[in-house]
């Protein structure tokens, strides 16, 4: 019994939960258009993009992004205090990213890649956590 208590005291296996806020969340579906044998749109990927307002440039910039994988990313919806929330499962726990604005887009380009010209990746916040394939 003492061994069990010592294990609990020195090794806490409960996951951590952290909440991070951004100015806007976007669920982006990126499509590729094919003409074989008839014209059609094929979804390449879906991703969650976190945007933050940049006063220096007077526009929104991408803070971070994560692929929308059902085993890792869960849309929690609008909370009672009017924050949209997305939960991301990570090796060290769960990160909840919250914003007061959230919308869904369908594009044939990747808005996250487009924004790299204005704000390079090394200058962005990493709010979704580590990258996993």
C-alpha positions as CSV (number, residue, x, y, z in Angstrom):
1,X,0.0,0.0,0.0
2,X,2.8,2.4,0.8
3,X,4.4,1.6,-2.6
4,X,1.2,2.6,-4.3
5,X,1.0,5.9,-2.5
6,X,4.7,6.7,-3.3
7,X,4.0,5.9,-6.9
8,X,1.0,8.2,-7.0
9,X,3.0,11.0,-5.3
10,X,6.0,10.8,-7.6
11,X,4.3,9.8,-10.8
12,X,1.1,11.7,-11.7
13,X,-0.2,10.1,-14.9
14,X,-3.2,12.4,-15.3
15,X,-3.1,14.5,-18.5
16,X,-2.8,18.2,-18.2
17,X,-5.3,20.6,-19.7
18,X,-4.3,24.0,-20.9
19,X,-6.5,26.7,-22.6
20,X,-5.0,29.1,-25.1
21,X,-6.9,32.0,-26.7
22,X,-6.6,33.4,-30.2
23,X,-8.6,36.1,-32.0
24,X,-10.2,33.8,-34.6
25,X,-10.6,30.1,-35.4
26,X,-11.1,28.8,-38.9
27,X,-11.9,25.3,-40.1
28,X,-10.5,25.3,-43.6
29,X,-11.3,22.6,-46.2
30,X,-8.7,22.8,-49.0
31,X,-9.8,21.3,-52.4
32,X,-8.1,20.3,-55.5
33,X,-10.0,20.4,-58.8
34,X,-9.6,17.5,-61.2
35,X,-10.9,17.0,-64.7
36,X,-10.5,13.2,-65.0
37,X,-12.8,11.9,-66.5
38,X,-15.2,14.7,-65.5
39,X,-14.6,17.9,-63.5
40,X,-14.8,17.5,-59.8
41,X,-13.5,18.9,-56.5
42,X,-11.5,16.6,-54.2
43,X,-10.8,17.5,-50.7
44,X,-7.0,17.5,-50.1
45,X,-7.2,18.1,-46.3
46,X,-9.0,20.0,-43.6
47,X,-7.2,22.1,-41.0
48,X,-7.9,24.3,-38.0
49,X,-6.2,27.6,-38.3
50,X,-5.8,30.0,-35.3
51,X,-5.5,33.7,-36.3
52,X,-4.3,36.7,-34.3
53,X,-4.7,40.4,-35.0
54,X,-1.5,42.1,-35.9
55,X,-1.6,45.9,-35.1
56,X,1.7,46.4,-37.0
57,X,0.2,45.2,-40.3
58,X,-3.4,46.1,-39.5
59,X,-4.6,42.6,-40.4
60,X,-5.0,39.0,-39.1
61,X,-2.1,36.6,-39.3
62,X,-1.9,32.8,-38.8
63,X,-0.7,31.9,-35.3
64,X,-0.7,28.2,-35.8
65,X,-2.6,25.4,-37.5
66,X,-3.3,21.7,-37.1
67,X,-4.8,19.1,-39.4
68,X,-8.4,18.2,-38.5
69,X,-8.0,14.5,-37.5
70,X,-10.9,12.9,-35.7
71,X,-8.7,11.0,-33.4
72,X,-6.8,14.1,-32.3
73,X,-8.9,17.2,-32.8
74,X,-12.4,17.7,-31.4
75,X,-14.7,20.7,-32.0
76,X,-16.3,21.6,-28.6
77,X,-18.7,24.2,-30.0
78,X,-19.7,27.5,-28.4
79,X,-19.4,27.7,-24.6
80,X,-21.8,29.5,-22.2
81,X,-19.3,32.4,-22.0
82,X,-19.4,32.8,-25.9
83,X,-16.0,31.2,-26.8
84,X,-15.7,28.7,-29.6
85,X,-13.4,25.9,-28.5
86,X,-11.3,23.2,-30.2
87,X,-9.6,20.5,-28.1
88,X,-6.3,19.0,-29.3
89,X,-5.1,15.7,-27.8
90,X,-1.3,15.7,-27.4
91,X,1.2,13.4,-25.7
92,X,1.4,15.6,-22.6
93,X,-2.3,16.3,-22.3
94,X,-5.0,18.4,-23.9
95,X,-4.8,21.9,-25.3
96,X,-8.0,23.8,-25.7
97,X,-7.8,26.7,-28.2
98,X,-10.6,29.2,-27.8
99,X,-11.7,32.2,-29.8
100,X,-14.8,34.4,-29.9
101,X,-15.0,34.2,-33.7
102,X,-15.1,30.9,-35.6
103,X,-16.0,30.1,-39.2
104,X,-15.6,27.4,-41.8
105,X,-14.1,28.0,-45.3
106,X,-13.7,26.0,-48.5
107,X,-10.7,27.0,-50.6
108,X,-8.6,25.8,-53.5
109,X,-5.5,27.3,-51.8
110,X,-4.0,27.0,-48.3
111,X,-4.5,30.2,-46.4
112,X,-1.8,29.2,-43.9
113,X,0.8,28.9,-46.6
114,X,-0.4,32.2,-48.2
115,X,0.2,34.0,-44.9
116,X,3.8,32.8,-44.6
117,X,4.8,35.6,-47.0
118,X,3.6,38.1,-44.4
119,X,4.5,36.3,-41.2
120,X,7.2,33.6,-41.4
121,X,6.6,30.4,-39.5
122,X,9.4,31.1,-37.0
123,X,7.6,34.2,-35.9
124,X,4.3,32.5,-35.1
125,X,3.0,31.3,-31.8
126,X,2.8,27.5,-31.5
127,X,-0.6,27.3,-29.7
128,X,-1.7,23.9,-31.1
129,X,1.4,22.1,-29.7
130,X,3.8,19.6,-31.3
131,X,3.4,18.4,-34.9
132,X,2.4,14.8,-35.4
133,X,2.0,13.0,-38.7
